[in-house]
Amino acid sequence: MAFDVAASQEAAAGHALRVIGADGEWYAMTLDHDPDRVNLILEAGKIVWAGMC
């Protein structure tokens, strides 16, 4: 799924998005728990992994 499509769907569901990695690069992140946040890994602008945390 494309990132922009997921962003609009998740915003409508009341979830925040956080990209934790893209195109083989990992980003710094906190380990705080937020049940309304979806963590994403992207490849070429497409979501290849998603998990709630």
N, C-alpha and C positions, 0 to 999 in steps of 0.2 A: 504494500500500500504506500502511496506517496505521502510524504510528511505533511503537506498542506491539507490533504483530505483528512488524515488522522487528527490534525490540530483542530479542525472545525468540529469534527465528531466528538472528540474528547472534551472540548470546551463546552459543547452543548450538554454533555453528561456531567459537567462540573469538575472535571479532572484537569490538573496541571500537567504539562509535559516537560521532561528534562532529557536532553540528549546527552548520553554518557559516553558516546563514541561515534565516530564516523570515518568511513574509508580507511579502516585499519588503525586509526589513532584513538587513544583513550583520553578522556578529559578528567580533570580533577573534580571530585564531588564529595559532598558531606555524607555521613552515614546516618543522618537523622531519619526518623520514620515519619512518613506522611502518607496516610491511607488513600488520599485523593490525588496522588501523583503517579504518573506513568513514566518509567524510565525507558529510553529508546536507544537502539543502536542502528545507525543508518549506513547504507552503502549506495553510493551514487544517487542520493536523494530519496531512496526507498527504505522503508523500515524492514530490517531483517530480524530484529528481536525486540520484544516489548515485555515489560514486567512491572507490576505494581509494587511499590515499596513506600 
